[in-house]
């Protein structure tokens, strides 16, 4: 796995033309804010290749009713298993 260069927000802002040229050549750049990665500029081919996160909206409330009427009690019991 290759290492993606990291740039702070201000550095990336001043180097945007160079970062875009690198993206055209197939190189990705991670943009950080206060040392935490917040975005990436990637080649369009990588973006279009389908490496995107699936939306979670289809899973919303899919577990509703899973624990029956004893939700709080079941959750306390499960949490208690980790504290033994």
HUBELSUL-V781377 format. One record per pair of residues at least 4 apart in sequence whose ideal C-beta (glycine too) atoms are under 7 Angstrom apart, sorted by the first residue. I is the first residue (numbers start at 0). J is the second residue. If there is no record, write none. Layout:
i = <I & I>
j = <J & J>
This chain:
i = <3 & 3 & 3 & 4 & 5 & 5 & 6 & 6 & 6 & 6 & 6 & 6 & 6 & 7 & 7 & 8 & 8 & 8 & 9 & 10 & 11 & 11 & 11 & 14 & 15 & 16 & 17 & 18 & 18 & 18 & 19 & 20 & 21 & 21 & 22 & 22 & 22 & 22 & 25 & 27 & 27 & 27 & 27 & 27 & 28 & 28 & 29 & 29 & 30 & 30 & 30 & 30 & 31 & 31 & 31 & 32 & 41 & 41 & 43 & 44 & 45 & 55 & 66 & 66 & 69 & 70 & 71 & 72 & 73 & 74 & 75 & 78>
j = <27 & 28 & 29 & 28 & 29 & 31 & 10 & 11 & 14 & 18 & 28 & 30 & 31 & 11 & 31 & 12 & 30 & 32 & 13 & 14 & 15 & 18 & 30 & 18 & 19 & 20 & 21 & 22 & 28 & 40 & 23 & 24 & 26 & 28 & 26 & 40 & 41 & 42 & 42 & 39 & 40 & 41 & 42 & 45 & 39 & 40 & 36 & 39 & 37 & 38 & 39 & 40 & 35 & 36 & 37 & 37 & 45 & 46 & 47 & 48 & 50 & 59 & 70 & 73 & 73 & 74 & 75 & 76 & 77 & 78 & 79 & 82>
